[in-house]
């Protein structure tokens, strides 16, 4: 009993639905290592220039914005489970299209389709966790969600390192398979939705008039942009410095291991959201500074450990804040609007990464990102006052 308690820790007592969603997303995460390699594939496999790659990835990011909004609308109207299955199936089709492409234009069209399907499953997944979890338990539930993704990320990183020695298209085939596996698990095992539409008409809730949500969206967008700059900029930095392509897979695996170990060793539940976010940004900035001076794979690993510790304090708290603002019958749309931060960031980050790399090199890219992280840490008391309940 004590061994089980040690293993599950703060996650004991979470509902069966949460665990099923966590397992399903972990299965999907095992194959979801393609995005960091997408820029490399476009340049190496399809001959796109650095500027063209940045533009294509920006278009991908723009396509994820309507994808996220569609996911929120469908989650509140069609149901969480059906929306998750629809989104994952669309991702699988797009991934296979990229793998089978022989021209840059075909790969671009497939990338746009991937963007349009990429975020559909996130709002219903996050909303369903909030549906079945009391507010006090949501940090633990979202923490389990993140820990499971990190655990799967260990295997994902190792698979990426292995497959990157072959044709990089195999990465997209693997991701398509795991998307379909995740969709099948949700469709066959997760049989019920918690519906709130009958309690109050969903259309009566005006999501865009909630100023606190819009402020949270602004802060979350800046954070997400930094995060996406790491995802997109790190492989290009390694490529520019002549380090092996497999290095990104190793770094992703180390990052995931760090997050898992930190979940068990550090106790952050006693911190409120704003204290946790402040600490997270300080750690993130430290990792980015190390990344700015890194010249070997070992130093990049040290940077990844630092920013992964920051992720522990950041990722779950933003989701907890967003779900806490939402009425039950509009939770899918609230989380979808907040999740636009990732679509906006995925649009902005390819442009900022490629421009900063061209004009100031890796040092300028990572020091600029670190400065923004420090500014967000300093601004947390200001956010606390303005996000307080009216």
matplotlib code that plots the C-alpha trace (Angstrom):
import matplotlib.pyplot as plt

x = [0.0, 2.8, 4.5, 1.3, 0.8, 4.3, 3.8, 0.5, 1.1, -1.2, -3.1, -4.9, -8.6, -8.8, -11.7, -11.5, -12.3, -9.1, -7.0, -8.4, -7.8, -4.3, -3.5, -5.0, -3.0, 0.2, -0.3, -0.7, 2.3, 4.6, 4.4, 4.0, 7.6, 7.1, 6.6, 10.2, 11.3, 8.8, 11.2, 14.1, 12.0, 10.9, 14.5, 16.3, 13.7, 11.9, 14.6, 12.8, 15.0, 15.1, 12.8, 10.3, 10.4, 9.5, 6.6, 5.3, 5.4, 3.7, 0.9, 0.7, 0.4, -2.3, -4.3, -4.3, -6.3, -9.6, -8.8, -8.8, -12.0, -13.7, -12.6, -14.2, -17.5, -17.8, -16.8, -19.8, -22.2, -21.2, -19.6, -16.1, -15.5, -16.7, -14.7, -11.5, -11.9, -12.6, -9.5, -7.1, -8.3, -7.8, -4.2, -3.5, -4.6, -2.5, 0.6, 0.3, 0.0, 3.2, 5.0, 3.8, 4.5, 7.1, 7.0, 7.2, 3.7, 2.2, 3.9, 2.7, -0.9, -0.6, 1.0, -2.0, -4.4, -2.4, -2.8, -6.5, -6.9, -4.0, -5.9, -9.4, -8.8, -7.3, -10.3, -12.5, -9.7, -9.0, -12.7, -13.5, -10.8, -12.3, -15.8, -15.1, -12.6, -13.3, -11.5, -9.1, -8.1, -7.5, -3.8, -3.2, -5.3, -3.6, -0.3, -1.0, -1.9, 1.5, 3.4, 2.0, 2.8, 6.3, 6.6, 5.5, 7.9, 10.9, 10.0, 9.1, 12.5, 14.3, 12.2, 12.9, 16.6, 16.5, 14.2, 16.1, 18.9, 16.6, 14.2, 12.6, 9.2, 9.0, 8.4, 5.1, 4.0, 4.7, 2.7, -0.2, -0.3, -0.4, -3.1, -5.3, -4.5, -5.4, -8.7, -9.6, -8.9, -11.1, -13.9, -14.0, -13.2, -14.4, -18.2, -19.8, -19.6, -20.5, -23.0, -23.9, -25.8, -29.1, -28.3, -28.1, -28.0, -24.4, -25.0, -26.0, -22.5, -20.4, -16.9, -15.2, -16.7, -14.8, -11.9, -10.1, -10.1, -8.7, -6.0, -5.1, -5.0, -2.5, -0.2, -0.6, 0.3, 3.6, 4.4, 3.4, 5.5, 8.6, 7.7, 7.2, 10.5, 12.2, 10.4, 11.1, 14.4, 16.3, 16.5, 17.5, 20.1, 21.6, 21.6, 23.4, 26.0, 26.8, 25.4, 23.8, 20.0, 19.6, 20.6, 17.1, 15.6, 18.1, 17.3, 13.5, 14.0, 16.1, 13.5, 10.8, 12.7, 13.4, 9.7, 8.7, 11.4, 10.5, 6.8, 7.8, 10.6, 9.2, 6.0, 4.4, 0.7, 1.1, 2.0, -0.8, -1.0, 0.9, 3.8, 4.2, 4.2, 6.8, 9.2, 8.6, 9.5, 12.7, 13.8, 12.7, 14.8, 17.8, 17.5, 17.3, 20.4, 22.4, 21.0, 22.4, 25.9, 25.7, 28.0, 27.9, 25.1, 25.9, 25.3, 22.1, 21.0, 21.7, 19.6, 16.8, 16.8, 16.4, 13.5, 11.8, 11.8, 10.2, 7.5, 6.6, 5.6, 4.0, 2.0, -0.6, -1.2, -2.3, -4.8, -6.1, -6.6, -8.5, -10.8, -11.5, -12.8, -15.2, -18.9, -19.7, -21.8, -19.1, -15.9, -15.0, -15.2, -13.3, -10.5, -10.6, -10.2, -7.4, -5.8, -5.7, -2.5, -0.8, -2.2, -1.0, 2.3, 2.7, 2.1, 4.5, 7.3, 8.5, 8.9, 10.7, 12.9, 14.1, 14.5, 16.4, 18.6, 19.4, 20.0, 21.5, 22.3, 21.3, 22.7, 20.3, 17.3, 17.7, 18.8, 15.7, 13.5, 15.1, 14.5, 10.8, 10.5, 12.1, 9.6, 6.7, 8.0, 8.2, 4.6, 2.9, 1.7, 0.1, -1.7, -2.8, -4.7, -6.4, -7.4, -8.9, -12.7, -14.8]
y = [0.0, 2.4, 1.8, 2.5, 5.6, 6.8, 6.1, 7.9, 10.7, 13.6, 11.8, 9.3, 9.8, 11.2, 9.9, 7.0, 9.5, 11.5, 8.3, 7.2, 10.6, 10.6, 7.2, 8.1, 11.3, 9.4, 7.0, 9.9, 11.7, 8.7, 9.6, 13.4, 14.3, 15.5, 19.2, 19.9, 18.2, 19.8, 22.7, 20.4, 18.2, 21.2, 22.3, 19.0, 16.8, 19.4, 22.0, 25.0, 28.0, 29.2, 32.1, 29.8, 27.4, 30.2, 31.3, 27.7, 27.1, 30.5, 29.4, 26.1, 28.2, 30.4, 27.3, 26.1, 29.1, 28.2, 24.6, 25.5, 27.5, 24.6, 22.2, 24.4, 24.8, 21.1, 20.2, 22.2, 21.1, 17.8, 16.3, 15.9, 12.3, 12.7, 15.9, 14.2, 11.3, 13.7, 15.8, 12.9, 11.3, 14.5, 14.8, 11.2, 11.9, 15.0, 13.3, 10.5, 13.1, 14.8, 11.4, 10.5, 13.9, 14.2, 18.0, 21.0, 22.2, 18.9, 19.1, 22.7, 21.7, 18.7, 21.0, 23.4, 20.5, 19.4, 22.9, 22.9, 19.6, 20.0, 21.7, 20.2, 17.6, 19.9, 21.9, 18.8, 16.9, 19.8, 20.5, 16.9, 16.8, 20.0, 18.5, 15.5, 17.2, 19.6, 23.0, 22.1, 18.9, 20.4, 21.3, 17.6, 16.4, 18.7, 17.8, 14.1, 15.0, 16.8, 14.0, 11.3, 13.4, 13.8, 10.0, 9.3, 12.0, 9.9, 7.2, 9.8, 11.4, 8.1, 7.1, 10.5, 10.0, 6.5, 7.3, 10.6, 8.4, 7.2, 9.1, 11.8, 11.0, 7.9, 10.3, 11.4, 7.8, 6.9, 10.0, 9.1, 5.6, 6.9, 9.5, 6.7, 4.5, 7.4, 8.0, 4.3, 4.2, 7.2, 5.9, 2.4, 3.0, 6.5, 6.1, 9.0, 12.8, 15.1, 17.4, 20.8, 22.1, 21.4, 23.4, 26.7, 27.4, 27.5, 30.3, 32.7, 32.8, 35.5, 34.2, 37.2, 39.7, 38.2, 40.6, 38.4, 35.6, 38.0, 39.1, 35.5, 34.9, 37.7, 36.4, 32.8, 33.9, 35.4, 32.2, 30.0, 32.0, 31.4, 27.7, 27.4, 29.2, 26.4, 23.7, 25.4, 27.1, 24.4, 22.0, 24.8, 26.0, 22.5, 22.3, 25.7, 24.7, 21.4, 19.2, 15.9, 15.8, 13.0, 15.5, 17.0, 13.6, 13.1, 16.6, 15.9, 12.7, 14.3, 17.1, 14.6, 12.6, 15.9, 16.8, 13.3, 13.3, 16.8, 15.8, 13.2, 15.1, 18.6, 19.5, 22.6, 22.1, 24.5, 27.3, 29.4, 29.9, 33.2, 32.1, 28.9, 30.9, 33.3, 30.5, 28.8, 31.9, 32.4, 28.7, 29.1, 32.2, 30.5, 27.6, 30.0, 31.9, 28.6, 27.8, 31.1, 30.2, 26.5, 25.0, 21.3, 18.8, 18.4, 22.1, 22.1, 19.2, 21.4, 24.1, 21.6, 20.5, 24.1, 25.0, 21.7, 22.5, 25.7, 23.9, 22.0, 25.3, 26.9, 24.6, 23.2, 26.5, 28.3, 25.6, 25.7, 29.5, 29.2, 26.4, 28.2, 31.2, 29.2, 28.5, 24.7, 25.0, 27.1, 25.4, 24.0, 27.5, 29.2, 26.7, 27.0, 30.8, 30.5, 27.9, 30.4, 31.4, 28.4, 29.0, 32.6, 31.5, 28.9, 31.6, 34.1, 31.9, 30.6, 34.2, 35.4, 32.4, 32.6, 36.4, 36.4, 33.5, 35.3, 38.7, 38.0, 34.2, 31.7, 34.0, 36.8, 34.4, 32.8, 36.0, 37.8, 35.0, 34.9, 38.6, 38.2, 35.4, 37.6, 40.3, 37.9, 36.8, 40.4, 41.1, 38.3, 40.6, 42.8, 39.8, 38.7, 41.9, 41.9, 38.2, 38.3, 37.5, 40.6]
z = [0.0, 0.9, -2.5, -4.3, -2.3, -3.1, -6.8, -7.1, -4.6, -5.1, -7.9, -5.7, -5.8, -9.3, -11.4, -13.9, -16.7, -15.9, -15.9, -19.3, -20.8, -19.4, -20.9, -24.2, -24.5, -23.4, -26.3, -28.6, -27.1, -27.9, -31.5, -31.2, -31.7, -35.3, -34.6, -33.6, -36.7, -39.1, -39.9, -40.4, -42.7, -44.8, -45.2, -45.6, -47.3, -49.4, -50.0, -48.4, -47.5, -43.9, -44.8, -46.6, -43.6, -41.2, -43.4, -43.8, -40.1, -39.5, -41.8, -39.8, -36.6, -38.1, -39.1, -35.5, -34.4, -36.0, -35.1, -31.4, -31.7, -33.5, -30.8, -28.1, -30.0, -30.8, -27.2, -25.8, -28.5, -30.0, -26.9, -25.5, -26.6, -30.3, -30.7, -29.4, -31.9, -34.8, -34.1, -33.7, -36.9, -38.8, -37.4, -38.5, -42.1, -42.3, -40.9, -43.4, -46.2, -45.2, -45.1, -48.6, -50.1, -52.9, -53.5, -51.3, -52.3, -51.3, -48.0, -47.5, -48.1, -45.7, -43.1, -43.4, -42.9, -39.9, -38.4, -39.0, -37.1, -34.7, -31.8, -32.1, -29.4, -26.7, -25.5, -25.0, -23.3, -20.9, -20.3, -19.5, -16.8, -15.3, -15.6, -13.4, -11.0, -8.1, -8.4, -5.5, -7.3, -10.7, -10.2, -9.4, -12.3, -14.8, -13.1, -13.8, -17.4, -17.8, -16.0, -18.3, -21.4, -20.0, -19.4, -22.9, -24.0, -22.8, -25.2, -27.9, -27.6, -27.9, -30.9, -32.5, -31.9, -33.5, -36.4, -37.3, -38.6, -41.3, -43.5, -41.3, -43.0, -40.7, -37.8, -39.3, -40.0, -36.3, -35.2, -37.4, -35.9, -32.3, -33.2, -34.5, -31.4, -29.1, -31.0, -30.8, -27.0, -26.4, -28.6, -27.2, -23.5, -22.6, -23.1, -21.4, -21.4, -18.6, -20.3, -19.0, -21.9, -20.3, -17.2, -19.2, -22.9, -24.0, -26.4, -23.6, -22.2, -23.9, -23.7, -25.4, -22.8, -19.9, -19.5, -17.0, -19.6, -22.3, -19.9, -19.1, -22.9, -23.3, -20.6, -21.8, -25.4, -24.4, -22.4, -25.3, -27.7, -25.6, -25.3, -29.1, -29.8, -27.8, -29.8, -33.2, -32.5, -30.7, -33.7, -36.0, -33.4, -33.3, -37.1, -37.3, -34.8, -36.6, -33.8, -34.8, -35.6, -33.1, -30.4, -30.3, -29.5, -26.6, -25.3, -25.4, -23.5, -20.8, -20.6, -20.0, -17.5, -15.6, -15.5, -14.2, -11.5, -10.4, -10.1, -7.5, -5.7, -5.5, -3.7, -5.4, -4.4, -1.4, -3.7, -5.2, -9.0, -9.1, -6.8, -8.9, -12.2, -10.9, -9.9, -13.2, -15.2, -13.3, -14.0, -17.6, -18.0, -16.4, -18.9, -21.8, -20.7, -20.6, -24.0, -25.3, -24.3, -25.2, -27.7, -26.9, -26.5, -22.8, -22.1, -24.1, -21.8, -18.7, -20.3, -20.9, -17.3, -16.1, -18.4, -17.8, -14.0, -15.0, -17.0, -13.8, -12.2, -15.3, -17.5, -15.1, -13.4, -16.5, -17.2, -13.6, -13.9, -17.2, -16.1, -12.9, -14.8, -16.9, -16.2, -16.5, -19.7, -21.5, -20.2, -23.6, -25.2, -22.4, -22.7, -26.4, -26.3, -23.7, -25.9, -28.8, -27.0, -28.6, -32.0, -31.9, -30.5, -33.2, -35.8, -34.3, -33.1, -36.5, -37.7, -34.5, -34.4, -38.0, -37.9, -34.7, -35.9, -39.1, -37.5, -34.1, -34.1, -31.4, -28.6, -29.5, -29.8, -26.4, -24.5, -25.9, -24.8, -21.3, -20.9, -21.7, -19.2, -16.5, -17.3, -16.9, -13.5, -12.3, -13.6, -11.6, -8.7, -11.4, -12.9, -9.4, -8.8, -12.2, -12.3, -8.8, -8.7, -9.1]

ax = plt.figure().add_subplot(projection="3d")
ax.plot(x, y, z, "-o")
ax.set_aspect("equal")
plt.show()
